Amino acid sequence: MGSRKHVFRRLAVAVSCGVLAAAGGVAGTGPVAAAPAPADQSAQLELMTRLHTLTAAEGLRGFAGSAFDPDGRTVRVYWAGDQPSTLRTFASRLRSGVTLSVVSVPYNQEQIVARARALIKTAKLRGIPIGAVSSTSDLRGLHADVEPSATAEQRAELRRLGATEITEAGAMVPLARYSDSAPFWGGAVIERPGPVSGSFAHCSTGFAARTSSGTVGMLTAEHCGANRDWTTPTVLGLSSVPVGRSNAGHATTDSMLITNRSYSAFLYRGDWSSGTGRQITSRSGPSIDQKVCAGGGMSGEVCNATVHRINVVGPNGAGPGYFARTSSSSVPLAGQGDSGGPGFAVAVSNGNITALGIVSSAYLTDRATSCTGGTSNPWNNSVPARECFYNVHFINVTAIEAALGVSVMTIS
């Protein structure tokens, strides 16, 4: 069910911003051409949500990744090693019209991520300007990005080190709703003091999560600033509201938990000025060709995005995650100030929200000429040199949950 939270509107902010933290889910706003109706992936999304729950509950180790076929009724699951009887039973009991196709691959997800990190480490030691590394689309090899400065010899060396595919990409950069109040939601702008007096670093909230001891907090990106006090931004003379304090975080999954206030399993929907939202109903991992959204606080919600790479490890080791992108003829997916914001899927059949990841970084080569909403979005005017991107790296919520010892909160 939808919900309305605030009477405050997102208005122009006078901010001295010397620092912007990682970008996260960006939402659409402003005069943009209508996007085609998204394919109905509701049945596929439900299947994968159930499968991720099963693999976690049973401790199954062979899962490598998944992909959605365009028919809307078939999911390909890549599995390393023998298929357990639990998986075969699960496949045999699927509801009519939904098909699970299991494809055998040499490595499971943990092994793929370990190989990607090893490749990045070795490449850096040898001076190769490497970017992100992920599995190939068939999940049988490694796909490596290199900066344009990489020589032919360095690219050949990458292949010898195990890269099956190599593409060029520029350096990756991290990407910081603003009048939120307790209980805090995902997709809101938060700020902390920057390194220069009078400056602020901005990020976005992701998903509410609960620790094993029962403490409730809010996820965001670790690169935004661990062990810091966070508030809502000061806007039009309004006093900022404490959002909480971040913990030490986990650099490998670029995630941390903000606690000490109250938080809700809702996230903002709509553009940068929206005061309405919807509850999170489930959590899952991403699938290739899955339609997804991002919801960073500065950009708002953008849903015309597709997952095109999974098992992604960034050049700084952050992951595993996924790359999702919008087309260059569409609106950018996320921008600076959106870091830590939610990445999610929306079921066409009922509007239910599935948490998938949080925004971490983006390639400079996928930079847009303008940010979502143009001059109608005051964040694009208030934050100096704000940049937005079509192709964005998200960290999987399933990896974050394991690293931080938390569970993303959902409401049935």
PESUL-V523686 format. One record per backbone hydrogen bond with DSSP energy under -1.0 kcal/mol. NH is the residue of the N-H (numbers start at 1). CO is the residue of the C=O. Records with the same first field share a line. If there is no record, write none. Layout:
NH->CO, CO
//
This chain:
3->277
5->275
15->13
21->202
23->175
26->333
28->301
32->30
41->39
45->41
46->42
47->43
48->44
49->45
50->46
51->47
52->48
53->49
54->50
55->51
56->52
57->53
58->54
60->55
64->78
65->78
67->76
68->288
69->74
72->69
75->99
76->67
77->101
78->65
79->103
80->62
88->84
89->85
90->86
91->87
92->88
93->89
98->95
99->73
101->75
103->77
105->79
109->63
112->108
113->109
114->110
115->111
116->112
117->113
118->114
119->115
120->116
121->117
122->118
123->119
124->120
125->121
126->122
127->124
128->123
130->128
131->145
133->313
134->143
135->310
136->141
139->136
143->134
144->165
145->132
146->167
147->129
150->147
155->151
156->152
157->153
158->154
159->155
160->156
161->157
162->159
163->158
164->142
165->142
167->144
169->146
173->362
184->262
186->266
187->205
189->177
190->203
191->231
192->201
194->199
199->196
201->192
203->190
204->339
205->188
206->219
209->217
210->407
211->215
214->211
217->209
218->258
219->207
220->256
224->221
225->222
227->247
230->244
231->191
232->241
238->235
243->230
244->230
245->259
246->228
247->257
250->255
254->251
255->250
256->220
258->218
259->245
264->184
266->264
267->278
268->186
269->276
274->271
277->3
278->267
280->265
281->353
282->353
284->355
288->66
289->307
290->287
292->305
293->344
294->302
295->342
296->25
300->296
301->270
302->294
305->292, 303
306->325
307->290
308->323
309->323
312->321
313->133
314->318
317->314
319->252
321->312
322->394
323->309
324->392
325->306
326->390
330->327
333->389
334->389
336->387
337->21, 175
338->175, 335
339->22
340->359
341->338
343->357
344->293
345->354
347->352
351->347
354->345
355->282
356->343
357->343
358->395
359->341
360->393
361->393
362->173
364->171
366->363
367->364
368->388
374->371
376->373
377->374
380->377
381->378
382->378
383->379
386->383
389->334
390->366
392->324
393->361
394->322
395->358
396->320
397->356
400->396
401->397
402->398
403->399
404->400
405->401
406->401
407->210
409->208
411->280
//
